[in-house]
Amino acid sequence: GTSNFAGFTFCCAFYSFAVNISGPFFAVYLLDGLHFDYLRYMAVSSAGPLAMYLTQRYWGDWADAIGGARVVKMSTVMIPIIPLLWTLSPHWLFLTLVECYSGFAWSAYLMGVNNFIYDAVTPAKRTRAMGYYSAVTGAGQAIGPLIGGYLYTRLPALNGHGFMSMLLITAALRVAAGIAF
């Protein structure tokens, strides 16, 4: 029903907030923090979207079989691991593999969210529901980077960089958001 969709939307908004505290700063970390050349930067940053594209069909079939909400719940277990993996090694090949895993996990989340919305909202209300969903989650996407930008240079350095502290914060917030689901 409507309240189910509203609760789901607010959970997604909190998830967007949690992810976007660190999301915009991965490029800064790779280029300025780790001093990657553009080839390594491209390898790391394109691995996730490629893996997402390649696994969408798999997650779409799963979402059809078990429901979008269950696929979202599965992804909320996988996604908090991503920033923790980023803290383990700065090697570009390792980070490329982490981003492949990230694309796999995010593909599940996005496919599950999409399927849940189609299942939870009647066709007559779908346009309004998508607008509501986009506005509320967009607020999370906007507030996260504002807070992340404030924190980026103020957090204590772990493994030589404050971004590592930010990764621990975003991982904890992602777990909290996943529990809310």
C-alpha positions in Angstrom: 0.0 0.0 0.0 0.8 3.7 0.2 2.3 3.6 3.7 4.5 0.7 2.6 5.7 2.6 -0.4 6.3 5.8 1.7 8.4 3.8 4.3 10.3 2.2 1.5 11.0 5.6 -0.1 12.3 7.1 3.2 14.6 4.0 3.6 15.9 4.6 0.1 16.5 8.3 0.8 18.4 7.4 4.0 20.4 4.9 1.9 21.1 7.6 -0.7 22.3 9.9 2.0 24.5 7.3 3.6 26.1 6.4 0.2 26.6 9.9 -1.0 28.5 11.1 2.0 31.5 9.4 0.4 30.3 8.8 -3.2 31.5 12.0 -4.8 34.9 11.7 -3.2 36.1 8.5 -4.7 37.5 10.3 -7.7 39.3 12.8 -5.5 40.8 10.0 -3.5 42.0 8.1 -6.5 43.5 11.1 -8.3 44.7 13.2 -5.4 45.1 10.8 -2.6 46.5 7.8 -4.4 47.9 9.8 -7.4 46.5 7.3 -10.0 47.2 8.0 -13.6 44.1 8.3 -15.8 44.4 4.8 -17.1 44.2 3.3 -13.6 41.5 5.8 -12.7 39.5 4.7 -15.7 40.0 1.0 -14.9 38.7 1.4 -11.4 35.9 3.8 -12.1 34.5 2.0 -15.1 34.6 -1.5 -13.6 31.5 -0.9 -11.4 29.2 0.3 -14.2 30.3 -2.5 -16.5 29.6 -5.1 -13.8 26.3 -3.5 -13.1 25.3 -3.6 -16.8 26.4 -7.3 -17.1 24.5 -8.4 -14.0 21.2 -6.5 -14.4 19.5 -9.4 -16.2 20.5 -11.8 -13.4 19.1 -9.5 -10.8 16.0 -8.8 -12.8 15.3 -12.5 -13.0 15.8 -12.9 -9.3 13.6 -9.9 -8.5 10.8 -11.4 -10.7 11.2 -14.8 -8.9 11.5 -13.6 -5.3 10.3 -10.1 -5.3 11.9 -6.7 -5.5 11.9 -6.1 -1.8 13.8 -9.3 -1.1 16.4 -8.4 -3.7 16.8 -4.9 -2.1 17.3 -6.5 1.3 19.9 -8.8 -0.1 21.7 -5.9 -1.6 21.7 -3.9 1.6 23.8 -6.7 3.1 26.3 -6.5 0.2 26.6 -2.8 -0.2 28.0 -1.8 3.2 30.9 -4.2 2.5 32.1 -2.0 -0.4 33.6 0.9 1.6 35.2 -1.6 4.0 36.9 -3.3 1.0 38.2 0.0 -0.1 40.1 0.4 3.2 42.1 -2.9 2.6 44.4 -1.9 -0.2 45.1 1.0 -2.4 46.3 -1.2 -5.3 44.4 -0.3 -8.5 43.8 -3.9 -9.5 42.3 -4.7 -6.1 40.1 -1.6 -6.3 39.0 -2.6 -9.8 37.9 -6.0 -8.4 36.1 -4.2 -5.5 34.3 -2.1 -8.1 33.2 -5.2 -10.0 31.7 -6.4 -6.7 30.2 -3.0 -6.2 28.5 -3.0 -9.6 27.1 -6.5 -8.9 25.7 -5.3 -5.5 24.3 -2.0 -6.9 22.7 -3.8 -9.8 20.7 -5.8 -7.2 19.7 -2.7 -5.3 18.6 -0.8 -8.4 16.8 -3.7 -10.0 15.1 -4.6 -6.7 14.0 -1.0 -6.1 12.6 -0.7 -9.6 10.7 -4.0 -9.3 9.4 -3.1 -5.8 8.0 0.2 -7.1 6.2 -1.5 -10.0 4.8 -4.2 -7.6 3.8 -1.8 -4.8 2.2 1.0 -6.8 -0.8 0.7 -9.1 -0.3 1.9 -12.7 -2.6 4.8 -12.2 -0.4 6.2 -9.3 2.9 5.1 -10.6 3.9 8.5 -12.2 3.1 10.4 -9.0 4.9 7.7 -6.9 8.0 7.9 -9.0 8.0 11.7 -8.7 7.7 11.4 -4.9 10.4 8.7 -4.8 12.8 10.8 -6.9 12.2 14.0 -4.8 12.7 12.3 -1.5 15.7 10.2 -2.5 17.1 13.2 -4.4 17.2 15.1 -1.0 19.3 12.3 0.4 21.6 12.5 -2.6 22.0 16.2 -2.1 22.5 16.3 1.7 25.0 13.4 1.7 27.7 15.2 -0.3 27.2 18.4 1.6 28.0 16.7 4.8 30.7 14.6 3.1 32.3 17.7 1.8 32.4 19.2 5.2 33.9 16.1 6.7 36.4 15.2 3.9 39.3 17.4 5.2 38.3 17.3 8.8 38.3 13.6 9.6 41.3 12.0 11.2 43.6 10.1 8.8 43.5 6.3 8.8 46.1 4.5 6.6 47.4 8.0 5.7 44.1 9.6 4.5 41.0 11.1 6.0 38.9 9.4 3.3 39.5 6.1 5.1 37.6 7.5 8.1 34.8 8.6 5.8 34.6 5.1 4.4 34.0 3.7 7.9 31.3 6.3 8.5 29.5 5.5 5.3 29.7 1.8 5.9 28.1 2.2 9.4 25.4 4.4 7.9 24.7 1.9 5.1 24.3 -0.8 7.7 21.9 1.4 9.7 19.9 2.1 6.5 19.9 -1.6 5.6 18.5 -2.4 9.0 15.8 0.2 8.5 14.7 -1.8 5.4 
